[in-house]
Amino acid sequence: MDTVVSPAELPTAEVRDLPKDGLVLLDVREDDEWAAGHAPGAVHIPMGELPARVGELAELPDQPIHVICRSGGRSARATAWLNQSGWDAVNVAGGMGAWQREGRPMVGEHPGIEPEVI
């Protein structure tokens, strides 16, 4: 059976050009998750800080903001909030877990340690 995905949601496999060409990937995971491994070029604003830091998004290119977390739950909530607040946001279904399983590029903040999703 095919998975039905809402219009404000894309599977990680369809987010092939991120992050490059001015497209925005917003990671809403916590600091320790980000430090362990994230997509290169992603922007990090933890979900709990998003309302206070939403103004930072105005500095980003004027395109849809692709929101990602570990598995898609937090990013779905962040996407809904952003869209209700007037932003053009899309949830990346499957999150960083799917990103890593698909062999997508990752970087971490700990030199000498292989990036991972925690």
N, C-alpha and C positions, 0 to 999 in steps of 0.2 A: 504494500500500500504506500502511495506517495505521501510525503509529509506536506501538509498545507501550511504555507507561510503567509503571514499577514503582509499587506503592502508596505508597512513600516519596518519590515524585517527582511534580512538577507542571510542566507547561510554563508559561513566563512568561505566556502569554495567559490562563491560568486563575488567575493570581495578581492579579486585578483590584483588590482592595481594599487591597493593600499599598502603601506602609506607612501605614496609618491604622487607626482604631478599635481601637487596642491590639494589633494584629497585629505580629509581629516579623519583620523581614527582616535577616538576619545576612550581611554581606558579608565573605568570607574572603580577599579579594584583598590584594596587597601595598600598602604605603603609597602608592607612586607611582601605582598603578592607581586606588586610592580617590580620590586628589587630582585625577586627571584627570577623573573623572566617576563618580557613584554615584546610587542612588535616594534621593530626599529622605526623611529620617526613618530611613534604614537605620542599623544598628549595625555598627561596623567592628572586627573582631578578625581580623588576618591568620591564616591557617591554621596557620602555624608557631608562633604564640603561643597558639593555642586551648587546648591542655592546661593551660598555666600560668594562663590567664585565664578558664577555664570558669566559675569562681565568679561572674563578672560576669553570667552569664546568669540566675542566681537572682534578680537585681534586676529582671528583665524580666517583663512580664505572663505569667501562667500559661496559655500557649497554645502550639500548635506553633510551633517556630522554623523559619522558611523560610530556607534557606541558599542563597546565590548567590555565584558567582565570575564569571570572564570567559565561559567556555563550558559549564560544568557538571561538569568533571572534578574539580577540587579540592573543589567544594561537595559532590559525591557522596561523596568520601572523608570529608569533615568530617561530613556527615549520617550516614554509617555509624558513625563513631566516636561521635558524640553519641548515637545510638540505642543503641549497645552500652553506653554509659555511663549509660543511664537517662533520657535526655532524649527529648522528642517532637520530632523534627526531620524536615523534608521538604526534599528537594533541588529547587531551581528549575532545571529542565532548560533548556538553551539559554543560561543565564546572562545577564550584562549585555549580551553581544553581541546576543542575541535581544531583550532589553529595549529596547535602542537602536533596533534595526531596526523594532520595533513602534511606535516613536514615544512610548514611555513617558517620563514626566518624569525628568529628570536634573539634578543640580547638581554643580558642581565646586568645588575649593578655590582656583582661580586667577581672581581678579576680571578681568572683561573678556575671558575666553577661553571659548569655547563648550565645554561639557562633552563629553567623548568617552570611549569605551572603548578602553583600550590594552592 
